[in-house]
Amino acid sequence: MPKESVDLQFTKSFRIDDESRNYTIHIKGYGGNAGDGMKFHDGQRFATIDRDHLRGATVLQGAWWIYEWAYVHLNGIYIPGIDDPRSIHWYLWHKNEGLAHVEMKIRPRPS
């Protein structure tokens, strides 16, 4: 069953550090209608199977900015409609139910 569309905006700031800082994410100023799930990931290092400081990427089978668990996991396994924490999901919106489609778009801030 398709879910309604969600408009997510991070209006104040969004930044990812370079490799020397393990691609740490800094995200503030949520605006949208799915719940601020990314607040749990703010300040977290990007975890991959070979660089998994909390073992989250290994357990979730996908790289992401892990904070104890993935409240938001847009790089998960494609299993739409299935309740599984390894799925592509946004927990505050639909718990661990796999989403069929997500997009993450970034554009430069105007000068």
N, C-alpha and C positions, 0 to 999 in steps of 0.2 A: 504494500500500500504506500503510494508516494506521500511524502510529508510536505507541508506547506513550505513556501520559500522563506528564507531568512536573510535579512539584510544586516550584516555585521560591519561595524566601522570602528576603527581604533583611531580616534581623532586627535589625541594629544601627542603621543609619541610611539614610535615603533622603530627599534634598532636591533641589529644583530652584530655582535662583536666578530672580530676576525678569528682565524684559526688559533693564534697564540692564546686566545681567551676562550677556546673551545666553543666558538659560535654561540656564546651566551645571548639569550634573548632578553630584551628590555621592552616591555609593552605596557602602556598606561592609557587611560582615557577611553574606555570602552563605551560604545554607543551601538545599540541594536536591540534585537528582540529575542535572543536565544540564551541570555544569561552570560555573565562575565566569567566563563570557564578559563580563559587564558590568564586570569589574575593568578592562578595557581602555578603557572609556568613561568611567570615573570622572574627573571634573574637565574633561570636554570640553564645549564649547559646542554648542548645538543648531544644526545646519546645515540650511538649506533651499536650494532652487535659487537664490533671490535673495540669500541670506546664506551663501555656501558658501566659508568660509575655506580649506578644504583640497581643494575640488572633489569631495569624496566624495559629497555629496548629488546632484550633477549626474551623476556616473558611475553611482551606484547607483540613480538615479531615485526617490529617496525621502528625506524629511527624517528626521534621526536625530542622535544624539550620536556624531559620527564621530571615531574615533581611527585615523589612517592608513588604516584600512579598517573595515568593520563586522563585528566578531566576533559581535555580536548586531544583528539588523536586523528589528525587529518592524513596521516601517513600509514594508517593501519591496513589490515587485510580487507579486501573487497568482499563483504558478505552482507549485502543489504537486507534489512528487516530482521536480522538475527541478533539476539541479545548475547553479545560476546565482547569482553573488554579488549580483545585484539582487533576488533572491527574499526572502520573509520567511524568515529563517533564524536558527539559533543554532549557530554554527560548532563550538564544542567538543562539541556533542551530535551533530549530523548534517552537519557541514561546511556547504556552501552549498546543500544540498538544501532546496527550498522546502517549508515547512510549510503544512498545510491549514488549521490553526486555531490562533490564539493569543489569549490574554487577558492584559491587564495591569490588575491591580486594586490600588488604593491606598486605605488607610484611615488615619484619624488615629491617632496614638499615644494610648493612654489617658492621662488626666491623672493 
